[in-house]
């Protein structure tokens, strides 16, 4: 069978690195045929982390980071293709998300910013590259996020059940695939961002592997209740958020007595906060049909989160997307391969029921090879 290969590239708010995957659209549904990962260079991660936390930089610095990211994406793609004995001519197009450095859909002048010079990606790989997926949706009145629910709909929806795909990266977002209802999707809460920032502050580790540190802590009910009182949770969908809200400064404002607690107790409470804030939203979606929760992203590897979802959601079957054919680490990268396919064929790739856009449009800017 002739193959129809598209390459998806994703770097998320966790700043751990670049996810890459190849999807074959000769099959229906499209099939994940290869995946890989390139760690984020430490100096670039530090610069991006400072930019995300402060929201401040110089134009010189921003331009340099933009170029460094473009080169990183291109080098990662070329190495990935070599590893899988593929050449540029085997790939129809690259769909690259870029790195979100700010997302502000609700201000007086709504905007979103993803950086990474895609001219470099197209030139250095010799492959047509598609990027800047969010701003066209915002141009027609949408939030520009989340973009993956349309992809989830095509892969995971079933007329027999309510399916919710929960992606836990830095932020937690859901796609709600309900029979005979328009698909909806939105950011529901923080994901790993606060837990990652807290353990990095206290133990200089990137993340709490297997929730080992959190498991040594004790829940702080007063802190948990304060965190759950965040106004974002009361906003109606569509809605989106990011590290510009859920960061250590926000945590300090929510609890002026933060230093009075043991750090491991705060970590345990942050894990519970992620779990309960997500569960509170999922319970509003429950139906008489079978309810299936498919978890993906880095949070699917957190046994404490998965345990709490199982305990707090007795009406739901809780598992991961890997059990349904799509590796938990590459769902978002696969979605950007799909977005590239849609753009090449000028097919709509946003869902107005998800983003709030006035109309369906084909997303993405094409950078010719």
N, C-alpha and C positions, 0 to 999 in steps of 0.2 A: 504494500500500500504506500502511495506517495505521502510523504510527511509534509506538514504545514506548521513549521516551528516558529514560536515567538518567545522572546526572552524577557522575563520580568525581573526588575531590580528594585529593591526596597531597603531603605535605611530609616529606621524609626526613631522615636523619642528616647529609646533606651541608650542610643549612641554606642551600642556594642559592636556594630559593624554593618556589612552589606550582605543582604540575602539575595541569592540569584536562583532562578529556576527556569526551566524550559518547558513550555506547554505545547503539546501537539494538537492542533485544531482540525486535523484530518479526522479525528474521532469525535463522537458525540455521546456523552459529554467529553470535552477536551481532557487529555491525559497528561499528568505530570510525568515527564520522562527523565529529568535530571535536576539536581539541586546542589547548591554549594554555599559557602559562607566565607567572607573575607573580614577579619577583625579590623576594627577602626584603629588606625595608627594613634599612638598615645598623645602625640603633640596636637594632632587634629581634633581628637576627642576632647582634650582640655580646652582648646579654643572654642569649640562648639558648645561645650558645657557652660563655659563662662557667658557666651552669647545668649544661650537659652535662659539661663538663670537671671541675668541682669537686663536683657533686652537692649543693651547698649554696646556700641562698637564704633569704630571709625569707618568711613567709606573705604579707606585703604585696606583695612583689615577684612571688611566684608568681601571686597573684591578678591582678595587673596584666598580667603576660605572658599569662596565660590569656585575659583580655579582649582584649588587643591582637591575639592570634592569631585569635580569633573574628571580630573586625572585619576583619582582613586577608583571611580566607577569604571572608567575605560580600562585601566590595568586589571581590575577584578574580572571584568567581562572577558578580556583576552586570555587571561590565565584559565578561567573556567572553561572556555571553549577548547583550549589546548588539552586540558585534562580529560575532556570528553570526546576528543578527536573530531571536533567540529570546526568548520571554517566560517568566515563571515557570510559567504554565499549560501550557507545552510539556513540562516536565520532571516525571516521575513522582516522583522522589526524588533527593536528593543522598546519596552515600556519601562521608563525609569521615573520613580516618584520624586527623586531629589530629597533633600533634607529640609523638613519644615523647621524654620527658625522663629516663626510667629504666625499665629492664626487668630484673627480678630473679626469674626463675622457679624458682630452686633454693635459696632461703634458707629459714629456719625459717618465715617467713610470706611465701610467694611472692606477688609482685605485679608489675603493669606499670602505667605511668602515661603516658597521652597527654593533652595539654592543648590548649585552644582551646575557648572557650565556644560550644557548638553551639546553645544557646538564641538567641544572637545571630545565628548563621548562618540558622537557620530563620526568625527574625523579620525580619531585614533582607532576605532573598531572597524570602520568601513561598513557600518550598518546603519540604516535609517533609524533614527531615535525619536521617540515620542515622549513628551514630558509636559509639565505645567498643566496637570489634569484638573486642578481645582478651580481655577479662576474663571473658566467659561461658565461653570455652574453658578458661581457667584454673580457673574454678569447678567444672568437671567433670574436673579433674585434668590438663589439658593445659598446654603451655608458652606458649600464647597466640601462638605464632609458629612458623614462618611461615604466613601465611594465604592466600597467592596460589597454592599448588600445585593446589588444587581448580579454580581458574580456568584455570591452565595445562593441566590435564588435559583440560578441555572444548575448548580451542582447538588444542592442539598434539599431542596423543597420536596415535600410529599403531600398528596391530597389526603393522606390518612392521619396526619398528625400536625401539631404545632411544633415547629422546629425553631429554636433560637441558637444562632451561632454567636458565641461570646469570644471576642478577641481580647486577650489581656496582654497588652504591651505596656508602655509607660502609662497609657490611659486604657480604660476598659470601654469597648463599644460593642453594640449588639446589632445583629440583623434578625428581624422577626419575620419568619416565613410561615404565614397562617393561611390555611386553605380558604379559597374564595375571598381573600382580603388582599388589598394592595400591600406589598412588602414595605416595611418601614425599618429604619435603622438609625441609630444615634449613639452618641457618647453617653454613658451612664454614670461613670465615676472615674476616679483614679484607678490605675492598675498597679504596676510595679514601681511607678515613679517615686512615691514617698518612701517606700521600703528600701529602694535602691539608694536614694539620697541619704537616708538615715544611717544605713550600715556603712556607706562610704565615709560619712562624717566621723563615725565612731570607731570603725575598724579598717578603714581604707580599702574595703573590698567593694567590688562592683555591684554585687548582689548577694543575697542571702541564700546560698545554695541549699536546695532541699528544705528551706525554712529552718535550718538547723539552729540559728541564733534565736529566731522567733519562738521556737519550741521551748527554749530555756526561760522564756519570759512569762509573766502573769498578766492577764487582761486588766486594764485600767478602765472601769466602767464610766467614770466621770469624763475621761478624755474621749472615749468612744462616743458618748452621747453628744459631746461638744462638736466632734468632727461630723457626725451624722446630721447636725443641724445646719449644714451648709445650704444656702439658698439655691445653689445650682440644681439640687435634687428636686426642687419643687417646680422648676421650669418645665413647660410642656415641650414635647418633641415637635419639630426637629431641633436638636441642640448639639453643640460640639464644644469641646474644651481642650485643655492641654496643660503643659507645665507652667504656662503663664498664670494659671489659677492654683493648681495643686503643686506647691513647692514648700521648701522648709520655712520660708517667711510666712506663708499661709498657716502652716502648722504652729508656728510660734504665736501667731495672733490668736489662734483658736485656743491655745493653752499657755497663758503667761507663766504658769508654774512648771513648764516642761522640764526644767533642769532639776526639779525635785524628784523626778521619777528615775528609776533605773533604766538605762538605755535599752536593755533587752525587753523590759516591760512595754516600752513605747513601741518597739518593733513588733511585738506580739499584737499590740492594739492596732497598729497600722495594717497588719494582715487581716485582722478581724474587720476593720473598717472597710477595706476593699471587698471582703466577702459579703458583709451585711448590706453595704450600699448597693451592690449588684443584686443581691437576693431580694431586697425590698422592691426593686424595679421589676424583677422577674415575676414576683408574686402578683403584681397587677395585671400580668399578661395571661395567667393560667386560664385554661379552657377545659371543657368537658372531654375534649379529645386527648389522646396520648400527648404528653409533653416531653420533648427531647431537647436537652441542652448539650451542644457540641462546643467544647472549649478548645481554643487554639492560642498561639502566641506563647511567649515565655512563661506566663502565669499558669499554663497547663502543666508545667513541670514542677509547680509548687505543691507538694503533697498536702500542706496545711490548707491552702485554698481549696483544693479539690475535695479534701475531707469535709470542710465546712459547707461546701455546696451540696454534697450528698446529705449531710445532716440537716441542713436548713431547708432543703427542697424535697420533701418526702413524695410529692406528686410527680416529680420529674425523674426521667432516666438521664443520668449525668455521665458523659463520656467525652472523648476528644475527637477532633476531625480525623486524626490518623486512623481511627477505627472505621471511618467512612471514606477512606481512600486518598486523603490529602494531608500530608505531613504537617503537624502543628506549627512547625517553624517556618513554613513556606506558603501559607495560605495567602498572606498579603502580597508576596512577590508574585504568586500565581495570578492574583487579581490584576496586577499591573500588566502582566502578559496579555490577559484578557482585554483590558482597557486599550492596549496597543492594537490588538486585533480589531476591536470595534472601531477605532479611529481610522485604521487603514481602509476599512470597508464603509466608512462614514455612517456607522450605525450608532444610534443613541446609546449612551453608557451611563447616564445618570438616571435616578428615579426621583421624580418630583415628590412622590410620597415619602421619600427619605430625606432629601435635602431641603425641601421647601421651594425648589425652583419653579418658575412659572411654566416651564415646558421641558420636555426631554430633548437633549442635545448630545452631539458627539463630542467627547472631551479630549483635550490634548493638543499640543502644538507639535507639528512635524518638523524635525531637523534632518534634512536630507543627508545621506552619506557623502 
